[in-house]
Amino acid sequence: MTIRILIADDHAIVRRGLQALVQAQPGWEVCGGADTGQRAVDLAIEQQPDVAILDFSLPVLNGLEATRHIRVASPSTEVLVYTMHNNEDVIRDVLKAGARGYVLKTEDDGEVVNAVKALLRKKPYFSPQVAETLLDDFLSCGKVTASDTLSPREREVIQLVAEGQTNKAIADRWAVSVKTVETHRTAAMRKLNLRSGVELALYAVRNKLIEP
């Protein structure tokens, strides 16, 4: 039985590296490659892969939104997030969205193989650094910080604004009104006590919501 894997990353070199890694495993094949979150969703619907490996920082739809859509459109597809973001808020959000695996790009390639094997057995998998982050988060769960009060949409709007997206572009992406985006943005900045777009961008970098 052939294991079919979808790869989504906006960097061609990463996609090629993952493709080589997947194809080196007996019985595994890449059934599609995507450079945007929307393309990943479209391919998942078309190909119904066993596992989708998604970057978090995908254009058009980020990894969080792509995970949500894939889990609805192709429930049998397991999602592995493969990213630079080692942030407990991001990890929690993608897990709530339906991802069952999370591996950092800074870790050994073997972690991707181990994660896919675990997901094929319907078991969750977190690479060592991610597991440590989750443990630290669990041990400090009694301490409530401002970021803990952010909704997934508020975290996402911070990421998108910090990446240079306008309110109009975000509204088009979410298929909502500009006023709705402004409401999420204002609420997020109020909760975090941020006063400007520069402070918002600095917050996103410091908390690893975007890559510096």
C-alpha positions as CSV (number, residue, x, y, z in Angstrom):
1,M,0.0,0.0,0.0
2,T,1.5,3.3,-1.1
3,I,1.5,6.2,1.4
4,R,0.6,9.5,-0.3
5,I,1.9,12.7,1.1
6,L,1.1,16.3,0.2
7,I,3.8,19.0,0.8
8,A,3.1,22.7,1.2
9,D,5.8,25.3,1.6
10,D,6.3,28.6,-0.1
11,H,10.1,27.9,-0.5
12,A,10.9,25.6,-3.4
13,I,14.1,24.5,-1.8
14,V,12.2,23.2,1.2
15,R,9.6,21.4,-0.9
16,R,12.4,19.7,-2.9
17,G,14.2,18.7,0.3
18,L,11.0,17.2,1.8
19,Q,10.2,15.5,-1.5
20,A,13.6,13.8,-1.5
21,L,13.1,12.8,2.1
22,V,9.7,11.3,1.5
23,Q,10.7,9.5,-1.7
24,A,13.6,7.9,0.1
25,Q,11.1,6.0,2.3
26,P,9.9,2.7,0.9
27,G,6.2,2.9,-0.1
28,W,5.9,6.6,0.3
29,E,5.2,9.1,-2.6
30,V,4.6,12.8,-2.9
31,C,1.1,13.3,-4.5
32,G,1.3,17.0,-4.7
33,G,3.3,20.2,-3.9
34,A,1.9,23.6,-3.0
35,D,3.3,27.0,-2.5
36,T,0.2,28.6,-0.9
37,G,-2.2,27.5,1.7
38,Q,-5.1,27.7,-0.7
39,R,-3.3,25.5,-3.2
40,A,-2.7,23.0,-0.4
41,V,-6.4,22.8,0.4
42,D,-7.3,22.4,-3.3
43,L,-4.8,19.5,-3.7
44,A,-6.0,17.9,-0.5
45,I,-9.5,17.9,-1.8
46,E,-8.3,16.5,-5.2
47,Q,-5.8,14.0,-4.0
48,Q,-7.1,12.9,-0.5
49,P,-3.5,12.3,0.8
50,D,-2.7,10.2,3.9
51,V,-0.6,13.1,5.4
52,A,-0.3,16.8,4.5
53,I,3.0,18.5,5.6
54,L,2.3,22.2,6.0
55,D,4.4,25.2,6.7
56,F,2.7,27.6,9.1
57,S,3.7,30.8,7.2
58,L,2.0,30.0,3.9
59,P,0.6,32.9,1.7
60,V,-3.0,33.2,0.8
61,L,-4.1,30.9,3.6
62,N,-1.6,30.3,6.5
63,G,-1.0,26.9,8.0
64,L,-3.7,27.4,10.6
65,E,-6.5,28.2,8.1
66,A,-5.2,25.5,5.7
67,T,-5.3,22.9,8.5
68,R,-8.9,23.8,9.3
69,H,-10.0,23.5,5.7
70,I,-8.1,20.3,5.0
71,R,-9.5,18.6,8.1
72,V,-13.0,19.4,7.0
73,A,-12.6,18.7,3.3
74,S,-10.5,15.5,3.8
75,P,-11.1,14.1,7.3
76,S,-8.8,11.1,6.6
77,T,-5.8,13.3,6.0
78,E,-3.5,13.8,9.0
79,V,-1.8,17.2,9.2
80,L,1.9,17.7,10.2
81,V,2.9,21.3,10.7
82,Y,6.6,21.8,9.7
83,T,7.7,25.3,10.6
84,M,10.2,27.7,12.2
85,H,7.6,28.8,14.8
86,N,8.3,27.4,18.3
87,N,5.6,29.3,20.0
88,E,3.0,27.8,22.4
89,D,0.2,29.9,21.2
90,V,0.7,28.9,17.6
91,I,1.1,25.3,18.6
92,R,-2.1,25.3,20.6
93,D,-4.0,27.0,17.7
94,V,-3.0,24.5,15.0
95,L,-3.7,21.6,17.3
96,K,-7.2,22.9,18.0
97,A,-7.5,23.3,14.2
98,G,-6.9,19.6,13.8
99,A,-3.1,19.1,13.3
100,R,-1.7,16.1,15.2
101,G,2.0,16.6,14.5
102,Y,4.3,19.5,14.9
103,V,8.0,19.5,13.9
104,L,10.5,22.4,13.8
105,K,12.6,23.0,10.7
106,T,15.7,23.5,12.9
107,E,15.5,19.9,14.0
108,D,16.8,16.7,12.3
109,D,15.1,15.6,9.1
110,G,14.5,12.2,10.8
111,E,11.9,14.0,13.0
112,V,9.7,14.5,9.9
113,V,9.9,10.7,9.1
114,N,9.1,9.8,12.7
115,A,6.2,12.2,12.7
116,V,4.7,10.9,9.5
117,K,5.0,7.3,10.8
118,A,3.2,8.3,14.0
119,L,0.4,10.1,12.2
120,L,-0.1,7.1,10.0
121,R,-0.8,5.1,13.2
122,K,-3.2,7.9,14.2
123,K,-0.8,8.9,17.0
124,P,0.2,12.5,17.7
125,Y,3.8,13.5,17.4
126,F,5.8,16.5,18.6
127,S,9.5,16.9,18.0
128,P,11.8,17.3,21.1
129,Q,11.9,21.1,21.1
130,V,8.2,21.4,20.6
131,A,7.5,18.9,23.3
132,E,9.7,21.0,25.6
133,T,7.8,24.1,24.7
134,L,4.5,22.4,25.4
135,L,5.8,21.1,28.7
136,D,7.0,24.6,29.8
137,D,3.6,25.9,28.8
138,F,1.8,23.2,30.8
139,L,4.0,23.9,33.9
140,S,3.2,27.6,33.7
141,C,-0.5,27.1,32.9
142,G,-1.5,28.8,36.2
143,K,0.1,32.0,35.0
144,V,-2.2,34.0,32.7
145,T,-0.5,36.4,30.3
146,A,-2.0,39.0,28.0
147,S,-1.2,36.7,25.0
148,D,-3.3,33.9,26.6
149,T,-6.4,36.1,26.2
150,L,-6.0,36.5,22.4
151,S,-8.4,34.6,20.2
152,P,-7.0,32.7,17.2
153,R,-8.3,35.4,14.9
154,E,-6.6,38.1,16.9
155,R,-3.3,36.2,16.8
156,E,-3.7,35.7,13.1
157,V,-4.4,39.4,12.5
158,I,-1.2,40.3,14.4
159,Q,0.8,37.9,12.2
160,L,-0.7,39.2,9.0
161,V,-0.3,42.9,9.9
162,A,3.3,42.3,11.0
163,E,3.9,40.6,7.6
164,G,2.7,43.8,5.9
165,Q,-0.9,42.9,5.0
166,T,-3.4,45.7,4.9
167,N,-6.8,45.6,6.6
168,K,-8.4,45.4,3.1
169,A,-6.1,42.5,2.1
170,I,-6.9,40.6,5.3
171,A,-10.6,41.2,4.9
172,D,-10.5,39.8,1.3
173,R,-8.5,36.8,2.6
174,W,-11.0,36.0,5.3
175,A,-14.0,37.0,3.2
176,V,-15.2,39.5,5.9
177,S,-15.6,43.2,6.1
178,V,-12.8,45.6,6.7
179,K,-14.6,46.7,9.9
180,T,-14.4,43.1,11.2
181,V,-10.7,43.0,10.7
182,E,-10.3,46.4,12.4
183,T,-12.3,45.1,15.3
184,H,-9.9,42.1,15.7
185,R,-6.9,44.2,15.3
186,T,-8.0,46.8,17.8
187,A,-9.0,44.2,20.4
188,A,-5.6,42.4,20.0
189,M,-3.6,45.7,20.4
190,R,-5.7,46.7,23.4
191,K,-5.2,43.3,25.2
192,L,-1.4,43.5,24.5
193,N,-1.2,47.2,25.3
194,L,0.3,48.0,21.9
195,R,-0.1,51.5,20.5
196,S,1.3,51.3,16.9
197,G,1.9,49.1,14.0
198,V,5.7,49.1,14.8
199,E,5.0,47.8,18.3
200,L,2.7,45.2,16.9
201,A,5.5,44.0,14.4
202,L,8.0,43.9,17.3
203,Y,5.6,41.8,19.4
204,A,5.1,39.4,16.5
205,V,8.9,39.0,16.0
206,R,9.7,38.6,19.7
207,N,6.9,36.0,20.2
208,K,7.9,34.2,17.0
209,L,4.6,34.7,15.2
210,I,6.6,35.8,12.1
211,E,10.2,35.1,11.1
212,P,12.5,38.2,11.5
